[in-house]
Amino acid sequence: MPMAQRAKKKLNTYHATMIVTRTEEWCVDAENEEEALALLEAGEGHRCDTGVAEHAEVEELHTSH
């Protein structure tokens, strides 16, 4: 739809609950690979890169307010 036609229509904002699977890069300081793996599995470390959304699906579309 051309932008001029879209601008004439009243648009509503809709909210949705989304399920998103994301691949992220995490970093942790450790002495060796085994320690790094143990720390990451324990939830330690921090996100180095926000990553990419691999999959997204709408779980529920909420009615407008």
C-alpha positions as CSV (number, residue, x, y, z in Angstrom):
1,M,0.0,0.0,0.0
2,P,1.5,3.4,-0.9
3,M,2.5,5.6,2.0
4,A,0.0,8.3,1.0
5,Q,-2.9,5.9,1.3
6,R,-1.5,4.4,4.5
7,A,-1.2,7.9,6.1
8,K,-5.0,8.5,5.5
9,K,-6.0,5.4,7.4
10,K,-6.3,5.4,11.2
11,L,-4.0,2.8,12.5
12,N,-4.3,1.0,15.8
13,T,-1.4,-0.3,18.0
14,Y,-1.6,-4.0,18.9
15,H,0.5,-5.8,21.5
16,A,1.5,-9.4,21.3
17,T,3.3,-12.0,23.4
18,M,6.1,-13.3,21.3
19,I,8.3,-16.4,21.7
20,V,11.8,-15.7,20.4
21,T,14.7,-18.0,20.1
22,R,18.0,-16.1,20.0
23,T,21.6,-17.2,19.5
24,E,23.9,-15.0,21.7
25,E,27.6,-14.9,22.3
26,W,28.6,-15.0,26.0
27,C,32.0,-14.4,27.6
28,V,33.5,-15.5,30.9
29,D,36.9,-15.1,32.4
30,A,38.5,-18.5,33.4
31,E,41.8,-20.2,33.7
32,N,40.9,-23.0,31.2
33,E,38.1,-24.4,29.0
34,E,36.7,-26.7,31.6
35,E,36.4,-23.8,34.1
36,A,34.8,-21.6,31.5
37,L,32.3,-24.3,30.6
38,A,31.4,-24.9,34.3
39,L,31.0,-21.1,34.9
40,L,28.8,-20.7,31.9
41,E,26.6,-23.7,32.8
42,A,26.2,-22.1,36.3
43,G,24.9,-18.9,34.7
44,E,28.1,-16.9,35.2
45,G,29.6,-14.6,32.5
46,H,28.0,-11.9,30.4
47,R,26.6,-11.3,27.0
48,C,29.3,-10.1,24.6
49,D,27.0,-9.8,21.6
50,T,23.2,-9.6,21.5
51,G,23.1,-12.1,18.7
52,V,20.4,-12.9,16.1
53,A,16.8,-13.8,16.5
54,E,16.7,-17.3,14.9
55,H,13.0,-17.9,15.3
56,A,10.0,-15.8,16.4
57,E,6.3,-16.7,16.6
58,V,3.2,-15.0,18.0
59,E,1.9,-16.7,21.1
60,E,-1.0,-14.3,21.7
61,L,-2.3,-11.1,20.1
62,H,-3.8,-8.9,22.8
63,T,-6.8,-6.7,22.2
64,S,-6.0,-3.0,21.8
65,H,-6.5,-0.7,24.8
